[in-house]
Structures are given as C-alpha cells and as structure tokens.
Amino acid sequence: MDLNSIYTQLIMEHNKSDHNKRALCNPDVCERGHNPTCGDDITLELKLNGDIIEDASFEGVGCAISQASTSMMIDLIRGKTLDEALEMVERFLGMIKKEVTDEEELEKLGDSIVLQNISNMPARVKCAVLSWHTLKEAVS
Amino acid sequence: MPSFNPENLKKDFPILNQNINGKPLIYLDNGATTQKPSQVIEAIKKYNETSHGNPHRGAHQLSIRATEEYDLAKEKVKSFINAKSREEIIFTRNASESLNLIAYSYGMEFIEEKDEILLAISEHHSNILPWQKLARDKKAILKYMYLDEEGRIPIAEIEEKINSRTKIVSIAQMSNVLGSIHPVEEIVDRAHKMGAIVVVDGAQSTPHMEVDVQDLNADFFVFSGHKMLAPMGIGVLYGKKELLESMPPFLTGGDMIEYVYEQESTFAPLPFKFEAGTQNVEGAVGLGAAIDYLQNVGLDKIEKHEKFLVEYALDKMLGIPYVNIQGPKDLNNRGGIISFTIDDAHPHDISTILDSYGVAVRAGHHCAQPLMRYLKEPATARASFYLYNTKDDIDQFIEGIKNVRKWLGYGS
C-alpha cells in the first residue's frame, strides 16, 4: 500500500476545505448517513428546484476519506437532475467495485476519480462510499 | 525462573515475525485480540492429531481423551483465577456470551420491576446491551456511574449510585478504551452491603494482571480466551456456586441434561447445566496452553513490563503538542491501553497511516459509544500492549505518530 495513492493532494484539499460543509437554508432533502463501526457520521442536505439539485451541502464528522468523498460528490451533483445524480452514484460505486473501468465513463466522475485506489484498501471502502449511499437513500 | 525478556518472548509468536508494508510488524492491538505463541498453536495441533473426540459421550479412547483434555483445561482456568471448585467454571464462547448468560438466566429469574441495574458509562457494548434488554423486559431501571476527567470512577459516585434499590452492578475491571482499572473491591464491598450482586467483566484485565476471584469476592467474573493468547471462540464464566445453582439453564440441549422425558427434563449438575451442546474442546485446550504460557512467564512480570511500556509511551506522547490522551495520564491504577487523538486527523486516518509504518492500532468507538458520547469524541485511536511488545515497538509507534499530520497535509 502506498499512502501517496490514498492521501492525495486533491483529497487533502477537499478534506480541509469547507466550501461544501455548511448548513443549507431550508433544505428540501436532509439525509443522515452513518458508519457505525468507525463513527463517520454525515448529514447530506439538498435544495431542489423541480428535479434539479440547485444546491447541496453536508455537515458532520468523519475521516479524511469520508469528508473528501462527500465534498467531491457534492461538487459533482450540484446543478444536476436527480436522475443524473443517481447515475453518478452508480458510476462511482461501479468504479469502487472495479465494475466500471472505461476511461471515458470514469472521467465523468470529476475529482472523485482519485478515490479509485481505495478499492485496494477494503477497510476504508466504507468511508469512501458513505455519502454516495446516503445520496442514493435520499433521492431514490 | 528466567528473567523477563520481551525480545525472546516475541520469538515464540510466529505471526509477529513478518513485515507489513515493508516494515517489521508492530502489533499494538492487543485490546482487540492477542496473538498465539507456538506453544498454544502446537497444543491445539497435538489435540487434533491425537485426542479429538466428542467429550462426555463415549466409552471409546478418543472420547475419553477429549474429556480429559477438556476437564484439564477447566482445572487450569480454576487455578488461574483461584476459583473454589471446577463447578464454578463454565466455558462459553467469549465474555459477551458469559454476560448474556448472567443477564438472561440470573437476571430474568431474580430481577423485578423498579430494581436498579448499575453499570459504568465506560462499559463495552457487550456489558450494556444484555442489561438494556433485561431492564426493558422486567421494567427495571438501568443506571450509570460516570467518570472523572482522568477516566476513573470517583468513590463518591460509587456510594451515591449503589443503594438499597440496586440489585446488580456490572463493571469492567479495566476499561477497554481508557485503560483505567476500576476500584472493583470498593464496588463489591458497597454492593454487598446494599444487597446487590456484582458482575465483573475481566476481558481486559485477566490477560494482564493477577486475578483472584475469591479475593475480589465478585459474584460473577467473565473473560475471553482470545485476548490472552488463546483462540477465538472460548470464553469463561465464573460464578459463585450457590448463585449458579439457583439459576435456570441459559441454553438447553445435549450434554446439559440428567433425564429427558416427552414433556419435561431435569438438568445435569454444575458446570454442565450451562454447557449445552458439543463444546469448543480445541479452544479449551488452547486456553489451557495459554494459561500455562502466561503462568510460566509470570503475570506479575507481565504487569510490570506493561507498566514500563505505558510509562515510556505516555512520556513520549505527552511531549507531542498535537497528541491528546484520553484517560489516565499517570500510572496509578491503569493498564497497558492508551487511547489518543491527533489534532486535525481522524482516528481512522491515523490507523491507516500507522499501518503503512507496520504499526497496528485500533481506531473507532471501541464498542463503547456511550463513553464516546460522554467524552465528546466521535472516535479515538488506541494502542494496547502485551508481553511481547518492546521499547523499540513504542519508538516505531511514536515515529509513525509524528508523521500522521504530514500525510494529511498539515505542517507537522
């Protein structure tokens, strides 16, 4: 295992940045996600305009992987429709399970493509997928 | 007796002789489970190669040998914790099952509405959930003793919380998160004065310090084999004979019976009344061999060695400004467990980064969510030591700690 492939610059930036970590004013959707074994605990908030995700944010605590993954996901889904967002979730989970390997497909995942290597660290996979499962739970 | 040398002891543990991520393995997760010396591995192998049969069930040679091995292991456990008789030793799967047995069997028989069951806020989930169910089912009241800033139970708290309504006090002898050793003697004294029984969870203490159940005068005492060099799946329940005799069976089935008729049955005497079905004989053999090993080294020496390791590690950790210790910062009444956090680093990241230095530590809530809430920490990292850990191990651990923040993009 190479720590450099896990704690990348991009993950560190997202972990430290607060640009997605805030409360929304009157969110339409509010969904809590929790990893009971390690204590990652986030609440995902969505502001909708029709079926478009106008804004999204999260609050909570967790490790660098969970926090960065959540932030990257929010960057990705802001402005997208709910269906597009769900598609992203499937694509991301597919990448982690190594079922989605097509470069073009993966590139659609934006920054979160850097979490590809997490599949080599089974103990940390649940940290990376927490927010994505939470989003799926929230909108499906 | 040879002098204590952890470097030599380490050679008895084949698993410790390997590299993890290119670095020598430093195993500091002994609070979760311990490793096995060749002596334990060989004892189990020998049992399986020469003596395996179903105990108590046959007149043939292998069944007889398996019975002898099983009983011998029980005799070793009896001596190890100084129980009065072998009848007071029940084999279970682990401390969790032992605690469930007490809650279901003793609790359902003797606890009544409005009775109080008292725990410490630092208990492991296994010493909370069975009592929550009992309290719910019997409309009893579950209460907690709270800790001071050093992670210890104040005597005033013991005197206030244990009163004439208290019927059961169940408490870990050593906290699996903080390493604090609780004042069990005082708790037992007070509880007995008030007419309550005391259950002691010895999962963290028994492997690391001398335990004498008659001295402690606890009514029940439980522990797990896998935290003291034995395999997983073998645990112990000690209970005072008169209490065990007054309790109904927990699990029922084969080997725990006297006579079985179509509609009713009578049960076997202690300890078999509580050992339904074919038992984990190879686990018991492994536990017996682990006890031999620990006694050969000397529990007093193990305790002293761990104290040295904690002193050395605490001294270094307290000198690092961004490291925070949860639990006692001095050496009084504490065992070889250090829970800690690092500023700006989540414990899971700490564990992953330390792993890359070959150092195994636990991260998370350590099956003690109420304590974490009380400490206002979502999680901690935990280093826990044992007889095979050395000063060099601690140095490697500290080296890893000093690199954690760097990997997470913080200056130092």
Interface residues (C-beta under 8 A of the other chain):
Chain A: M1 L3 I6 Y7 Q9 M12 E13 N15 K16 T37 C38 G39 D40 D41 V61 G62 C63 A64 I65 S66 Q67 M121 A123 R124 C127
Chain B: N21 A345 H346 P347 H348 D349 T352 I353 D355 S356 A363 G364 H365 M372 P378 A379 W407 L408 G409
